[in-house]
Amino acid sequence: MKSQTLNLLRKEMKLGNSAQTTIWFICCFGMFFIPNYPVYIGPFYITLSIFMTFGMNQVSHDTLYTVLLPVRKIDTVKARFLFCGMLQVVSIFFAVIAGIIRYFAKFPAPQSGIGITVAFLGLQLIIYSIFNIIFLGNVYKDPVKPGLRYLLAGIMYFVTYAICEFPVWAYFHAKRTLSDAQIAQGSFLARVGLGFYSMDSAYIGKQCLILLGGILIYAGTWVLTFNRAAKQFEKYDM
């Protein structure tokens, strides 16, 4: 059965959305280098790529043709989930590369929100987790009509983004009148924002915990969401 899943994954990579996926990856990577531009926007393009994969399958009737093959429905879902997971993980890898380039090229610190810090990587994985729960966790109720579910998932992406950025915005607000040392002893939100934003070694340990938490949340929700989607697709009447 593993070979079936791998063959279906190859189909997803070659036929699913290859050209547009490349374009969205270029957009995602390029956004990391726009001065004072929110870094959470780049990975949002990856969610567009995932949505358009389902949308293009709707036009080409790929879902119908796939289930007519001698493969299990659960393998079809597994291949699509692996494809979507690969897109998201590669975008995180791109963020790491962009962060290294920005660091050695001495890009100015962003003033619009969090930069590409270790904390950002963990928080982005959490945002992806929320997106996956809402979109991938419900789209297989009717996989040929992904629009409304993506709209809800997209709205929640930006709501979660705002929640993650709010402490950093509070830090910027406090920084107008206080030094970082004063902020570190001040309001809770500003201290959290400083911890997210700063590249100082004093905060890296805590940021690594956020990254670890993001990885665990992403992995756990990925498994739960897949199981839910597989059950939905088994009940779906083509």
N, C-alpha and C positions, 0 to 999 in steps of 0.2 A: 504493500500500500504506500510505502514511502516513495517508491519510484513514480507512482501516479501523482502524488503531491508535487514532486520535483518537476515532472513533465508539465503539470498545470502551472507551476510557478514560472517555468521557462516561457510558457504561452503568455502569461501575464506580462513578463518582461519584454517579450518581443512584439506582441500584438496588442497588448492592453492599451498603452498610452505612451509609447516610447518617445515620440517626437515632442509632444507637449510636456512630458515629464522632464526632458532635457531643458526646455525653455524655463519651466518653473524652478528647476535647480539653479540655473544661471541667475534668475531673479532673486532667489533666496540668498545665494552667495554674494551677489552684488550689493544687496541691501545692507549687509554687514559693514560696508565701507562708506556708506553715505554719512557725512558728518552730522551729529546730533539728530539721528533718525532712530526711532524706537527699534531695538534689536528683535523684539518679538514679532515684528511685521514680516520679516524674511521667512521664518518658518510657517507663517500663515499660508504662503504660496504653496507649500507642500500639501496642506489640507485641500487647496483648490485642485491640485493634481489628483489627489485621492477621489475627490468628488467627480472630477471629469472622467476618471477611469470608469466609474459606475455609469456616468452619463453616456459615454461613448459605447459602452456595452449595451445600453438600452437601445441606441440607434442601430447597432450591428446585430442585435439579438444574440449576443454572445452567451448570456446566461442560459437561454433556451437551448442553444446548440451544445453547450458544455454538458448540461444535464442529460442530453440524449446520448452522450458518449458512455462507454462502459466504465464509469467512475462513480464513486460514492459522492453524495451531496456534501458530506462533511469534508472531503478532500478538496472540493471546489472552494468551500469557505476557507479552508486552511491555507490554500495557495494564495487567495486574495488577501488574507490577513498577513501572511508572510511578506507579500509584496508591499502592502501598506506600511508594515513595520519597518521594512528595509528603507523605504523612503524617509521615514521619520528619523531613523537612526543615522542615515547618511547625512541628513540635514544637521544633526547634532555634531557629527564629525566635521562638516563644513564650518560650523560655528567655531570649533576648536582651532581649525586651520586659520580662519579669519582672525580669531583672537591672538594667535601667535604672530601673525603678520602685522596686525595693528600694534602689538606690544613692541616688536623690534623696529618697526618703522616709526615708532614714537608718535602715533596718532594722538591728538588731544583727547582728554577725558570727555565722554559724552555729557551733555547738559540737559538731555531730554528724558533721561531715565537711566536705568541700569545699563552697564556696558556688558561686554562678553566676559563675565566673571565665572568662577566655578559655581557660584550660587545661581547664576542665570541658567546654566545648563540643567541643574536640578529642577528649577522652577519651570523651564520649558518642557521638561518631561512630564511634569504634573499637568501642565496645560494640555499637552498632547493626550494625556490620560483622560481628562474631562471630555475632550473632543471625541476620543474613541468610544467612550461610554455612551455618549449621546448619538453619534452618527453610526459608527460601526455596530454598536450594540442594538440598533433599531432598524437599520437599513434593510436587513434581510427579512423583515416582515413583508416587504414588497420591494425587492432589489431593483426593479425597473422604474421605480418612482422615488429617486433619492433626494429630490429638490427640497422638500419641506424639512426633512431631517437634517440636511446640510445647513439650511438656514438657521435652525435652532442651535446646531452645533457651532456654527460660525458666531452667532450672538454670544454663546457661552464662552467661546474662545476669547473674545474681547472683554467679557465681564471678568473672567479669570485673570486675564492679562492686567486689567485695571487693579484687581485685588493684589496681585503680585507686585505691581509697580507703586501702589499707594505708599508703602513705607519709604521708598526711595524719593517719591515726591515730597513726603513729609521731611525727609532729610534735607532736600534742596531748600525747602522753605525755612528750616531752622538754620541752615548754613548762611543765610543772608545776614544774620545778626550774631551767630555763635561760631566758635571754632570747633574743630572736630573733637578736641578734648572735652569741651563743654557739652557737646552733643552726646558724647559717650556716657555722660552722667545725667543726661536730660531725659526727655520724654521717651517712652518705650518705642513708639513708631519710628521716631527719628533715629534711635539707636539701631533698630532693626534695619532701617534703610541704609545706614552707614555700614553695617555688617554685610549687606548685600552688595553695596556699591564699591566698597574699598578693595583695592588690590594689595593692601598692606598684609604682611605675613601674619600679623596678629589675628586676622580674621579668616585666613585660609582654612584653618582647621575646622571652624564652624561651617564654612561654606562647603567643605568636603562632606560634612554630615548632611547638608541640604541636598547635595548631589546624590549621596547614597540613598537618602530618603526618596528622591525623585526616581532613581533607578528601581527601587523596590516597589514603589507605587505604580510605576509604568508597567513593570513586569507582572505584578499581581492583577492589575485591572485588564491587562492584555489577555491573560488566561481566562479571567471571568467573562470578559466581553466576547471572546471567541466561543466559549461554551454556550453563551446565550444566543449568539448569532447562528451557531450550528443547529441548535434546537429550533430556532425560528425558521431556518431554511428547510429543515426536514418537514415542517408542517406546511410549508408554502406550496400551493397547488399551481403548477405551471399551466 
